[in-house]
Amino acid sequence: MKTFHIGGVHPEENKLSAGSPIREAKLPRQAVFSMFQHIGAPANPVVKRGDQVKVGTLLGEAGGFVSAPIYSSVSGKVSKVDVALDASGLRRMAVTVDVEGDEWEEGIDRTDTLVRLADRPELDGKTIVEKIKQAGIVGMGGATFPTHVKLCPPPGKKAECVIVNAVECEPYLTADHRLMLEKPEEILVGLQLVMKAVGVEKGYIGIENNKPDAIALMAEKANQYPGIEVVPLKVKYPQGGEKQLIDAVIGRQVPAPPALPIDTGAIVQNVGTCFAIYEAVMKNKPLIERIITVTGKSLSLPSNLKARLGTPFQQLIDECGGLPEDTGKVIGGGPMMGKALMSLDVPMTKGSSGLLVMKKDEARRSEPQPCIRCAKCVGACPMGLEPYLLAKVSEQFDWDAAEQNDITSCIECGSCQFTCPSHRTLLDHIRLGKSTVMGIIRSRSAK
């Protein structure tokens, strides 16, 4: 069975919500839509206080080519266009809507009727990409890179295949798993649309073998879709990383930055993104909701919720039994790459894949000890880096050394910190160093 070749670790899975069917979350009383829900330029608000909006009304237009529009997921009145706290702890421009009913814009197909590619022969690659762009689709595995940009490779670069990331290697998260079990054909049509958009005949769906039911179902359905193959993968974190998945599925290594995954001939899309693409192109539905896993060992009802964007995290936790008394920390995302939330009164966004409620004893960090030079972090790094060294030079503010040792290649997976027997805060220092070095590189390029 296939997997990537460099590094990797095996955290405890804790897929507590894997058997919980997707259920629809309640509408919020008030929804907050950050204009910073994607990588690139923020969206620019196009509504003002007092405006009436419906589900699917444009709230913010894309601020550039690497950007994406934002649509309302609720109907009601705009009460504020101003800064609001987001999950990163920053106050950023947002549109707040007081919810009144659930009225949708005309033209959005809300039925469950499957629309196949053969039913829409007029769709060509350019039209598909434009519909994806207009719907505000971004990478829904957490990276939130605008999807239409990824489907327009730089001049001289050509895609050979599309790989669907259905790995979901983060412990606890199960939203993608449930989506495959409940919407397999919609995902496959979404993959067909991506393949047509970039002009390739081959598509792969990479699924780790801890999801045998999803592998069996997707493989059975894929038999009806020429050129699409389901690839079972060994369980190993961080196999959901774009570079690691390409290595695992087609055995090609992505070169160091500034090289891109397209340099291997592969375009990778998350399984949730493929579903959103299907809805955007075939149902004329902008990205207004997504599946999010709300879970934790003390949570009374770990769940996979289909929730409207802009819904406060506190409401989602309340729908899963409320915040347990022994809560020590709430993580936005999974335990490996997610980040602790400063407040639960912040809204879910396009990149919100999970909410993890951690008990106090789980959330407490061990006291860091001196490095014992065991090199476990080196062996665990899926990018072949030296995390102990990158953390040390970052701690010393030696940005030249950090750049020379390829700190920008770090994917921030946390494997190094997870495997460190001395409990050193390697990732914390490397994140600081990486962001600083990337800023220096950008400043240098602008001169």
ABEGO torsion letter per residue (X at the ends): XBBBABEEBBBBAGBAAAABBBBBBBBBABBBBBABABBEBBBBBABBBGBBBBBGBBABBBAEABBBBBBBABBEBBABBBBBBBAAGBBBBBBBBBBBEBBBBBGBBABABBBBAAABAABBAAAAAAAAAAAGBBBAAGAGBBAAAAABBBBGBBBABBBBBAAGABBGBAAAAAAAAABAAAAAAAAAAAAAAAGBABBBBBBBAABAAAAAAAAAAAAABBGBBBBBBBBBOBAABAAAAAAAAAGBBBBBOABBAAAAGBBBBBAAAAAAAAAAAAAGBBBABBBBBBBEAABABBBBBBBBBGBBAAAAAAAAGEBBAABABBBBEBAAABBBBABAABBBBAABABBBBBBAAAABBBBBBBBAGAGAAAAABAAGBBAAAAAAAAAAGBAAAAAAAGAAABAGAGAAAAABAAGBBAAAAAAAAAAAAAAAAAAAAAX
